[in-house]
């Protein structure tokens, strides 16, 4: 009888939930394990050609340098079949994305900005951060840099993703109407060696598939701080990201169904009954 009881007890012991999503960052809101969502500067520039923050494609206007207007009016300035710059386009309609275009402007003379998120990672192990990213432009090796760092409970920050220009390369970018444009100095993620194209969601032309980057974070703790750092100085140099997902393994109890709990209670009662009979017999 005792083995049966122990089997039921073991079924109530904690079990690991592998690859659980702790938080998903897709806009400027918070909720659940996503505790804070802040920017060092607001996305409120005098020029329509500047951007730093979350905007919804098809609802908000976008800088010309970040918008593919070849088939849809994404920028708000009208459709242009000869448009030769842009990242977000028809395939992104309805999506909320984070964009960086021309940070070095009169409203932000430093040319730099950051965004920071804090996430509750208590009880989680094997933490990972993943995101989609895309870019287009003839980037400057001195003034264009984009990176994501992470730290746990205020510890030292580690770099997860580091996007820098490759001054020795060129890349052909595609647009929604099938046209292309070749530019020097594309962005390359330094840890993976992957070159960023201008497809944030789906493949337009077959030139370069959209890219999802993922990086593991060593250690455990209570609060994960994720920081995006950007330096950018060109109106035709655009960097976008979307769908940041923080995941990890969680240890949680796996409850028995109600019928099993009733059985466990009955087994325990029966065990006590048999024990009392033995005592009477003695």
C-alpha positions as CSV (number, residue, x, y, z in Angstrom):
1,X,0.0,0.0,0.0
2,X,2.8,2.4,0.9
3,X,4.4,2.3,-2.6
4,X,1.1,3.4,-4.1
5,X,0.9,6.4,-1.7
6,X,4.5,7.4,-2.5
7,X,3.8,7.2,-6.2
8,X,0.9,9.7,-5.8
9,X,3.1,12.0,-3.6
10,X,5.9,11.9,-6.3
11,X,3.4,13.0,-8.9
12,X,2.8,16.2,-6.9
13,X,6.5,17.1,-6.8
14,X,7.8,20.0,-8.8
15,X,8.6,19.5,-12.5
16,X,10.6,21.6,-15.0
17,X,8.7,23.5,-17.7
18,X,11.2,23.7,-20.5
19,X,11.4,26.7,-22.8
20,X,8.6,28.7,-21.1
21,X,8.1,32.2,-22.3
22,X,8.7,34.6,-19.5
23,X,8.0,37.9,-21.4
24,X,7.3,39.1,-24.9
25,X,8.1,42.7,-25.8
26,X,6.2,44.0,-28.9
27,X,5.3,47.5,-27.9
28,X,5.7,50.2,-25.2
29,X,3.4,48.4,-22.6
30,X,4.2,46.3,-19.6
31,X,2.5,43.3,-17.9
32,X,3.1,39.9,-16.4
33,X,6.8,39.4,-15.8
34,X,7.7,42.5,-17.9
35,X,8.0,45.0,-15.1
36,X,9.3,48.2,-16.8
37,X,9.6,49.4,-20.4
38,X,11.4,52.8,-20.7
39,X,13.4,54.9,-23.2
40,X,16.1,57.5,-22.5
41,X,14.4,59.9,-24.9
42,X,10.8,60.1,-26.2
43,X,10.0,59.4,-29.8
44,X,9.0,63.0,-30.3
45,X,11.2,64.8,-32.8
46,X,10.5,68.0,-34.7
47,X,11.4,66.3,-38.0
48,X,9.3,63.5,-39.5
49,X,12.5,62.0,-40.8
50,X,13.7,61.1,-37.2
51,X,12.6,58.2,-35.1
52,X,13.4,56.3,-31.9
53,X,10.7,54.1,-30.5
54,X,7.6,51.9,-31.2
55,X,5.3,52.7,-34.0
56,X,2.5,50.8,-35.8
57,X,2.8,50.3,-39.5
58,X,-0.2,51.5,-41.4
59,X,-1.4,53.7,-38.4
60,X,1.6,55.9,-37.6
61,X,3.9,57.7,-40.0
62,X,7.5,56.6,-40.5
63,X,10.6,58.4,-41.7
64,X,11.3,58.0,-45.5
65,X,14.6,56.3,-44.6
66,X,12.8,53.5,-42.7
67,X,9.7,53.1,-44.9
68,X,9.3,51.1,-48.1
69,X,6.7,53.1,-50.0
70,X,6.9,51.2,-53.3
71,X,3.5,49.6,-53.1
72,X,1.9,51.1,-49.9
73,X,2.1,54.6,-48.3
74,X,4.0,53.5,-45.2
75,X,5.8,56.9,-44.5
76,X,2.6,59.0,-44.9
77,X,4.1,60.8,-47.8
78,X,2.5,58.8,-50.6
79,X,3.3,55.7,-52.7
80,X,6.5,56.0,-54.8
81,X,7.6,53.2,-57.2
82,X,11.1,54.7,-57.2
83,X,11.6,54.6,-53.5
84,X,15.1,53.2,-52.8
85,X,15.3,53.2,-49.0
86,X,13.2,51.5,-46.3
87,X,12.8,48.5,-44.0
88,X,9.1,48.3,-43.0
89,X,6.6,47.9,-45.8
90,X,3.4,46.2,-47.0
91,X,4.3,42.9,-45.2
92,X,4.5,44.7,-41.9
93,X,1.0,46.4,-42.0
94,X,-0.5,46.2,-38.5
95,X,2.7,45.3,-36.8
96,X,4.2,47.5,-34.0
97,X,8.0,47.7,-34.5
98,X,10.8,49.6,-32.8
99,X,12.8,51.8,-35.2
100,X,15.9,54.0,-35.2
101,X,16.4,56.6,-37.9
102,X,18.7,59.7,-37.7
103,X,19.3,60.0,-34.0
104,X,21.8,62.8,-34.5
105,X,19.4,65.6,-34.9
106,X,18.6,69.0,-33.3
107,X,16.4,67.4,-30.7
108,X,19.1,64.9,-29.7
109,X,22.5,66.3,-30.5
110,X,24.4,63.5,-28.8
111,X,23.2,61.1,-31.6
112,X,22.7,58.3,-29.0
113,X,19.8,56.8,-27.1
114,X,18.8,53.7,-25.2
115,X,15.7,51.6,-24.2
116,X,15.6,49.5,-21.1
117,X,13.3,46.7,-19.9
118,X,13.3,44.8,-16.6
119,X,11.9,41.3,-16.4
120,X,11.1,39.1,-13.5
121,X,13.1,35.9,-14.0
122,X,12.6,34.4,-10.5
123,X,12.5,30.6,-10.6
124,X,13.9,30.5,-14.1
125,X,17.0,28.8,-15.4
126,X,18.6,28.6,-18.9
127,X,17.4,32.0,-19.8
128,X,17.5,33.1,-23.5
129,X,16.7,36.3,-25.4
130,X,15.6,36.3,-29.0
131,X,14.5,39.0,-31.4
132,X,13.9,39.9,-35.1
133,X,16.1,42.6,-36.6
134,X,16.5,44.3,-40.0
135,X,18.3,47.3,-41.3
136,X,19.2,49.3,-44.4
137,X,21.7,52.0,-45.2
138,X,25.3,52.9,-46.0
139,X,26.3,52.8,-42.4
140,X,29.2,54.9,-40.9
141,X,31.8,52.9,-39.0
142,X,32.2,55.8,-36.5
143,X,28.7,56.9,-35.7
144,X,26.5,53.9,-36.3
145,X,26.3,51.1,-33.7
146,X,23.4,49.1,-32.2
147,X,23.6,46.6,-29.4
148,X,21.7,44.7,-26.8
149,X,23.1,44.0,-23.3
150,X,21.8,42.1,-20.3
151,X,22.5,41.9,-16.6
152,X,21.0,40.0,-13.7
153,X,20.2,41.7,-10.3
154,X,22.5,44.7,-11.1
155,X,25.5,42.6,-12.0
156,X,27.9,43.3,-14.9
157,X,26.3,43.7,-18.3
158,X,27.1,41.2,-21.1
159,X,26.6,41.9,-24.8
160,X,24.0,39.7,-26.4
161,X,23.9,41.2,-29.9
162,X,26.3,43.7,-31.4
163,X,25.4,45.3,-34.8
164,X,28.2,47.2,-36.6
165,X,29.0,48.2,-40.2
166,X,31.1,46.0,-42.4
167,X,33.2,48.6,-44.3
168,X,34.5,46.0,-46.7
169,X,31.1,44.7,-47.9
170,X,28.1,45.7,-49.9
171,X,24.6,44.3,-49.9
172,X,21.6,44.2,-52.3
173,X,18.3,45.2,-50.6
174,X,14.9,44.4,-52.0
175,X,11.6,46.3,-52.0
176,X,7.9,45.3,-52.0
177,X,7.5,46.1,-55.8
178,X,10.5,43.8,-56.7
179,X,13.1,46.5,-57.3
180,X,16.5,46.4,-55.6
181,X,19.2,48.7,-54.4
182,X,22.8,47.9,-53.6
183,X,24.6,49.8,-50.9
184,X,28.0,49.6,-49.2
185,X,28.7,49.1,-45.5
186,X,25.7,46.9,-44.3
187,X,25.3,46.0,-40.6
188,X,26.7,42.7,-39.4
189,X,25.9,41.1,-36.0
190,X,29.3,40.5,-34.6
191,X,28.7,37.3,-32.6
192,X,26.9,35.4,-35.3
193,X,28.6,37.0,-38.4
194,X,25.1,37.5,-40.0
195,X,24.4,40.4,-42.3
196,X,21.2,42.3,-41.8
197,X,18.9,42.7,-44.8
198,X,15.8,45.0,-44.8
199,X,13.2,42.2,-44.4
200,X,11.8,42.4,-40.8
201,X,8.9,39.9,-41.2
202,X,9.0,38.0,-44.5
203,X,11.2,37.6,-47.6
204,X,10.3,40.1,-50.3
205,X,12.7,39.2,-53.1
206,X,14.6,36.0,-52.2
207,X,17.7,38.1,-51.6
208,X,18.0,37.7,-47.9
209,X,15.6,36.0,-45.4
210,X,14.4,37.8,-42.3
211,X,16.7,37.1,-39.3
212,X,15.9,36.0,-35.8
213,X,18.8,36.3,-33.3
214,X,19.0,34.4,-30.1
215,X,21.5,34.4,-27.2
216,X,21.7,32.5,-23.9
217,X,22.3,34.3,-20.6
218,X,24.4,32.6,-18.0
219,X,23.2,32.7,-14.4
220,X,19.9,33.0,-12.4
221,X,18.4,35.6,-10.2
222,X,15.3,37.8,-9.7
223,X,15.5,40.7,-12.2
224,X,16.9,40.7,-15.7
225,X,17.7,44.1,-17.1
226,X,17.8,44.2,-20.9
227,X,19.2,47.4,-22.6
228,X,19.2,48.5,-26.2
229,X,21.9,51.0,-27.1
230,X,21.9,53.0,-30.3
231,X,24.1,55.5,-32.1
232,X,23.0,56.7,-35.5
233,X,23.5,59.8,-37.6
234,X,21.9,59.4,-41.0
235,X,18.4,59.9,-42.4
236,X,18.8,57.1,-44.8
237,X,20.3,54.7,-42.2
238,X,17.5,52.7,-40.5
239,X,17.6,49.9,-37.9
240,X,14.4,48.1,-36.7
241,X,13.6,45.2,-34.3
242,X,10.5,43.4,-33.2
243,X,9.2,40.5,-31.1
244,X,11.7,40.4,-28.2
245,X,11.1,37.1,-26.4
246,X,12.6,36.2,-23.1
247,X,12.3,32.5,-22.3
248,X,13.7,30.0,-19.7
249,X,13.0,26.8,-17.8
250,X,10.6,27.1,-14.9
251,X,10.2,24.7,-12.0
252,X,6.6,24.3,-11.1
253,X,4.3,21.8,-9.5
254,X,2.3,19.5,-11.7
255,X,-1.1,19.0,-9.9
256,X,-3.0,15.7,-9.9
257,X,-6.5,15.7,-11.2
258,X,-9.3,15.8,-8.6
259,X,-10.0,12.1,-9.0
260,X,-6.4,11.3,-8.2
261,X,-6.5,13.4,-5.1
262,X,-9.6,11.6,-3.9
263,X,-7.8,8.3,-4.5
264,X,-4.8,9.5,-2.5
265,X,-7.1,10.5,0.4
266,X,-8.8,7.1,0.3
267,X,-5.5,5.3,0.2
268,X,-4.2,7.2,3.2
269,X,-7.4,6.6,5.2
270,X,-7.2,2.9,4.3
271,X,-3.6,2.8,5.5
272,X,-4.6,4.3,8.9
273,X,-7.5,1.8,9.2
274,X,-5.2,-1.1,8.6
275,X,-2.8,0.3,11.2
276,X,-5.5,0.6,13.8
277,X,-6.6,-3.0,13.2
278,X,-3.0,-4.2,13.8
279,X,-2.9,-2.3,17.1
280,X,-6.2,-3.9,18.3
281,X,-5.0,-7.4,17.3
282,X,-1.9,-7.0,19.5
